[in-house]
Amino acid sequence: MSAQRTSSSWPLQISLKSETVEVNGWESERWQINELLPHQDPNGLEKDGNYHLTLDLHKDERTAYRFNLNSTSPHLFILCHEDEVAGGFTPVNITASQDDAASFMDGEHQLLEYPMPEALQCWIDTYLGIHGELIDEGKKKKKKGKGRSSER
């Protein structure tokens, strides 16, 4: 794992915290992001409760990145695995794409949101400026009376 930031990847350091909440008389543990910082440790190892993930940008996700940046409050999405035996959460993936986040939610995974820092917003915006905007045209509706079936 490279700890160097490039035009399409940014290593980050994440720490989690849990809190006990009461819902309908039952106590439950809720996890959230405590802190998200640029990657500090050159060895890329987890220590002191900090996890190291790399935010990678992909050209086929440009529409989702723009949608996220244009929202009222852009977010990062962190996929976590729950260790029920040890009782902890481990972040395993991070994305700025809401499409990826939605696919993470389809599985049996926990997804945490974190407000996107302005530096990351500018970096993603620069990425979009360099690689261009991906326009998702979707399916075009054919006009009635057009095509071979109308020639009969």
PyMOL commands that set and color helices and strands:
alter all, ss='L'
color gray80, all
select helices_A, chain A and resi 59-70+98-106+118-131+148-151
alter helices_A, ss='H'
color red, helices_A
select strands_A, chain A and resi 9-23+26-38+50-56+75-83+88-95+110-115
alter strands_A, ss='S'
color yellow, strands_A
deselect
rebuild
show_as cartoon
